[in-house]
Amino acid sequence: MALARQEITINAPPTTVWSLIGDVTKWPSWHGRITSGRMLEGDEFFPGATFQFTYDGKPVVGTIIHIERPKRLAWRCGNIRQSVRLEGLGTQTKVSAEREVSGFMASLRKGKAQQEAAQGLKEWLEALKAAAEKAPKSA
């Protein structure tokens, strides 16, 4: 297993940040490597809900593991589990994120898998920060 953890402070309130991460259909609007996103059942995230997004031209299916609006979201896509936690700091939001990669290849190439997980998480958080800081502030 490979594990990466990162934090970022975003100059936007948690409701603005949540509006971007809590709806898979909005992911393409802020993450340059995601070109589509849709729910496979229902209209919004709930525990057990499945969703699909296209990442680097490849379809990826995920399942929501945990959701606590607007504070925490966790999902699994194959052998990758990602979670994010939002903490309001006045007009800012601290986002703590974790990405865990499991499976035989992650164990075999642990250092490389950990590096890739950390890089992917950093890219995800930086894209989220850029979009949230440009977005209209929601109450």
HELIX and SHEET records of a PDB file:
HELIX    1   1 PRO A   14  ILE A   21  1                                   8    
HELIX    2   2 VAL A   24  LYS A   26  5                                   3    
HELIX    3   3 TRP A   27  TRP A   30  1                                   4    
HELIX    4   4 PHE A  104  LEU A  108  1                                   5    
HELIX    5   5 LYS A  110  LYS A  134  1                                  25    
SHEET    1   A 7 ALA A   2  ILE A  10  0                                        
SHEET    2   A 7 GLN A  92  VAL A 101 -1                                        
SHEET    3   A 7 ILE A  80  LEU A  89 -1                                        
SHEET    4   A 7 ARG A  72  CYS A  77 -1                                        
SHEET    5   A 7 LYS A  58  GLU A  68 -1                                        
SHEET    6   A 7 THR A  50  TYR A  55 -1                                        
SHEET    7   A 7 ILE A  34  MET A  39 -1                                        
END                                                                             
